[in-house]
């Protein structure tokens, strides 16, 4: 099963934000927790989701990164 089956956007759930299918756990919440150093196992237990859902979140985020570029400071003065 790929990320398209695990990540859903429904305007009636979480104001249309991307969520793990069948839940109200937003993709951004999982990514924020991973970025903060939480382990996938801890996140899965805390939010009652599977490790496969966390993998789907990462795959979804990777797809988004291919489509959009955020300007970064070059550090040059």
Secondary structure, DSSP 8 states (H G I E B T S, - for coil): --HHHHEE--TTSGGG--EETTS--BHHHHHHHHHTT--HHHHHHHHT--HHHHHHHHHHHHHHHHH----------
